[in-house]
Structure formats: structure tokens, C-alpha cells
């Protein structure tokens, strides 16, 4: 982990705060690419993942945007309420599980809410490279829209569409006509709440699977959770059986039994908890595995079981 100085903290929208992180000696930081994120150790002791939203060409700083989620587990609240400019934050090296495709002829960025953060870095990078892109940004209202002034600049007219639904699902943006046709080697990058991501996934089924990329930050719940069932997980290497109750993730159930497994985002997007599925039928809720991988692998932070027992290579 690196100890970085919070050079600036600014509120940029309702409940959204920008943190500018630099080296204490103002030396260059490790390089990153558009779509990268940092693992940040919050004052509460929780590790949380935040996208770097400035341009990768800016080697002197990392900029992250944090949405204060009062209904969350406390990580974002402790960052926003407890950390001020002039203090230190412990962060990881940059990771990127959501990169731009170098061979794409154009890029369609679709963001919802705080999901704008990786898209913003992508947009800035693509502008510097004079690459073709469009950005679609869905938010509740102007007051909750991060980076509104920048994205409304005249020079971005025709390249950026900002849509507000004002909390009315009937006023949600119709994604279908925006992705009805794929032009050339266009790639889509989507980050935001699950309803948006589900809509994009549903409306791009005619696109090549490899041309549509997803990432989220645990900002939404799975709609199936209210009716989910309990099941068992058997660990092949230790022959230990762990019960997974309804509403409890496989990852949490394993941790409660002292089983150490790698994890990062805990929202089914980064791939850190990818585990070999030896037998059983998974209920896959991640945005990482391809269809042909789901019979033999599972993301244990969000996915569950359709069968009564899953056997994992742990």
C-alpha cells in the first residue's frame, strides 16, 4: 500500500466528493490506464475500490470521486466525514479490470450515477488520443450529477448525452435505439446501477459478447435476493462443508468459518474471487464470466447456487 497525501477535497454534487491524491514529495505516481481503480483503506478499516477519474497522462496525481452512501457498510461515510485535505490515505497500486480496447474503431461509454468515474477517465484519455467516442450519462437530477459543468461544455456537444429521470422509472432513458446497430468495431463500456447494466445487457444481445464490457461498484442489489434459498458449499481440498444461508454470500460464509479466500470489489466485477466450480449448478450474478466459463467457474462474492450443493476447488 502507498501512503498518499489528500491534496484537495471538494464536493462536486449532492453527496459526491472529489479527493485529489499526490505523493508527499510531489514525485510522479505509478502509471495507470483509463478504467483503473485503487483499493482505498478507509478510516473504518474497510477496503473499498474507487476508479481513478483523471486522465492517465497526469502522472502527478490520482483523482477519485466518493459517493457518501449512508445506507452502506460505512466505508464511504468514514472517508467523506473523517478524511480532510492534508491527511494521508493508504491506497493500492492501480488495477485495471475495465480497460479500453485498443483495436476498437469507436467507443460508446454508458454510465449511471457514480459509475461516471471510470467513463470520465476513458473520455479524457480518448480526447487526448483524438479517438472516436460518445458518452451517455444517466442520473437522477442535475443536483446529483457529478462533473456536470465539464460534461456540458460546448466542445462536447454531440458527444455527450446527459439524461435525468428525476426518480421516475417511466422516464428512464430508452437504451434500445442507442445500441440497435453496431457501427464498425465499436465497443461498449457500461458502469452503473444494476438496472442500467441489465438494460444494456438485454439490449446488446445481438452484439458480439467481447464487444460489451461491464463494471459496477456494488451500488445496487440483485433483484433475486428477496427469494433466494440456502445451500451448501463443499471444499474439495479440505472436504469441509459450509452452509450458506439466504442473504449471505459464499464469500462471507467461508470467511465466517475461517476460510481465507482472495477478494477485492465484492460486487462481481473485478474477478479477484474467481473460483473453480467442480460440480453443482451456479446462479451467476457477476459481470466477468463468459457464458462458456460458467459451468466451471464462479464468482463467490455475489453468485449463488441453483443446486443444493456446490463443490469448489478450495
N, C-alpha and C positions, 0 to 999 in steps of 0.2 A: 504493500500500500504506500501511496505517496501522501505527504502532508502538504496541502496546498493552501495558500492564503486566499481568503474571501476578499477580493479587492473591491467589489461592489455588490450591493444587494438592492434590487429595485422591484417595486410592484408594477407589473405591466398590464394586468387585467384583474378582474374580480377573483380573488383567491389564488392568483398566479404570480409567482415571484421569480425574478431572474437572479442567478448567482454567477458572478464572474470570478473564476479561479485562476490563480497565477502561482508561479514559483516564488518563494520568499526572496530569492536573489534576482528575480525577473529574468532568469535564463529561459531558453526555449523549452517547451514541454515535449514529451514524446509525441510523435506524429499520429494523426488519426485520419480516417476516411469518412466521407459522408455516410450517415446511418449508424455511426459508432455510438457507444454508450459507456458510461462509467458506473462502477459499483461504488456507492457512497455509503460510508458508515455514519449513520445518523446519531445524534446525541443520545437517543434512547437505546442505542446498541444494535439497531436493526440495519441490515444492509439492503439498500434499495438501488434500483437501476434507473438512471436518468440519461436520456440522449444528449449528446453534445449538439448544440444548435447553431454554433457559429461556423464560419467557413473553414475547411481543413487547411487552407493556406495561412491561417492565423496561428502561427506556432507559439505565440507568447501567452495564449490564454485558452481555457475551456469555458464555455458558457452553457449552463443548464437552466431549465425552467422547471420549477416545482409547483405543482398544484396542491394547495393545502386541503387535504381530504379529512374533514372532521369525523367522517364515518369509517375511516380506515383503521389500521392497526397502530397508528401513532408515529410512523416514520416521517411522513411529510409534515405533520404538525410539529414535531420536535425540530425539524430543520427550519421551518418558517418562523416558529416562535422563539427558538433558542439561539440560532446562529446569526451573528451580525457581521458586518464588514469589519475587517481587521482580525478576525478569528481564523482558526485553521480547521480544515476539513480533511479527513482521511479518505482517499479515493484510490481506486484501482488504476491500472493501465487501461487505455481504451480497448474495448472489444467491439467487433462488428459482426453481427449475425444478420444484418439487414442492408447489404451493400448495393450500390448501383451496379447495374450490369454494363460492363464496358462495351459490349457488342450491340447494345440497343440503339436503334435509329432515333428513337424519341422516348420520353419518359412521362408517364401520367401519374402524378402524386395525388393521393386521396387521403385526407386527414380529417379526423374528428376530435374536437376538444384539444386536450393536451397532447394528442397524437401529432400535432403540428411540429413538434420539436425535431424529430429526425427528418421530416419533409423539408423543414426550413434549411437545415444544413445541406440537404440534397439540392434544393433550389439555388442556394448561394454558390455551391460548387458548380452546378450546371451553367449558371450565368457566367462565371469566370471562364468556363471552358467553351462558352458560346454554343452549348448544346441545346437541342430542342426539348422543351418540356411544357407541361401545363400542370397547374395545381388547383385542386378542388378542396375547399376547406369548409367543413360543416361545424357550426357552433350553435349554441342556444340563442345568444343575443350579442350585440356589439360589446356590451359591458364584459362579457365572458370570453371575448376573442383576443387571444394573445397575438402580439405583433400586428395589430390591425392597421396602424398607420403605415408601416413598412409595406404590407401586402396590398394596401390600397393606393400605392404610389402610381402616378400616371404611366410611368415606363413599364409597369407590369400589366397594364390594361390588355385584355385579350389572352393573357397567360395565366391569370389567377381568377378563380371564381369563388367568392365567399358567400355562403348560404346560411341564414339564420332560420331556425324553425320555431323559436320562442316557446319551446317546451311542448309544442303541439305535434304529435306524431303524424297527423294528417298533413302537416306542412313540411315533412321530411323531403329532402331532395330525391328526385327520381333518378336513380343511378343508371337504369337500363339504357336510355338513349345515349348516355355519355360513353358507354363501353360496348355499344351494339356492334361496332365494327372495329377491327384491329387494323391500323394503318402501318404497313411495313413491319419492322421489327420493334414495335412499341412494347415497352414493359410497364406494368402497373405496380405501384408500391402503396400499400394501404396500412395505415396505423390509426387506431382509434377505438372507441367502444365497440363491444361485440355486435350490437345490431347493425352498425355500419359495415363492419367486416363481413358479417353474414350476408348482407345485401350485396356487397361487392363480389363475394364468392359465388352467390347464386346467379348473379347476372353476367359472370365471366366464365361460365362452364364451357362455352364454345371456344374460349381462348386456350392456347397451349398451357398446360399446367405450369411449366417452367417460366412462363412469362408473367405470372401474377404472384406477387410477394406480399406477405402479411407480417405484421408485428403489432403487439399491443403491450400495455403496461399494467395489466391487472385492474383496469378501470371499470370493468363490467363483470357481471356474474353470468354463469351459464344458466339458460332458462330451464334446463332439465333438473337442476339441483333440488327443487322442492319435492320431486317424486323419486329421488334416487334411492337405491337399495344398498344394504350392507353386503359385503362379500369377504372372501379370504384371499390372502396372498401367501404363497409358499415360496420360500427362498431356497433354490436348488442347492446352493453351495453349503448352507448350514442346516438344511432340512427343517428350518424353523418356519412356523406358520403364524402369520399376523392377521388379526381381524381388522377390517377396515369398515368403520361404521358409516352410516348415511351422513353426508355433510362433512366428512373428514377425508382429506386427500390421502392417497397412498403414501406420499412423502411424509406427511405428518404422522401417520400411523407407524411408519417404520422408525421415525425419529423417537417416538414415544417409547419404543421398545429397545432403544439404544443402538439402532442400526444406522450407521453413518453412510450417507449417500451424497454425491455432489448435486448441487442445485445453484441456481442464480436468480432468474427472473420470477419464478414460481407463478407464471401466468401462461405457460405453454408456448412460449415464443422463442426462447434462446437456444434450446437444445441441450443445455447442460445436464439435465437429469434423464437423458435418453437411456433406456434400459432394455436389454434383450428380453423379449417375451417368448418363453419356451413353449408354453401351452396356455389354453384358455382364450377367450374372446374379449378383446378390449373395447371399451367405449371411448373412442378417441376424441379429445376436445382441444387438441393443440393445433398450432398453425405451422408446424415444422415438417411432420412426416408426410411423404407422398403416399398415395393410395397403396402402392405395391410394397410399402415398408410396414404397413400397419399390422400385418399378420405376425411379424417377428420382432417388432419394437414397440415401445410405449413410453410416453412422457408421464412420469409418475407424479408430477406436481399438479396436474389438472385432470388427467384421464382416469377413467374408472373401468368397471368390468360389466360385460353383458352376461358372462358365465358366472357361476357361483365361486369359482376358484381361478386365480391367475398364478402361473408358475413363472417366476422371474429368475434370471441368471445373476443372483446376488447371494 
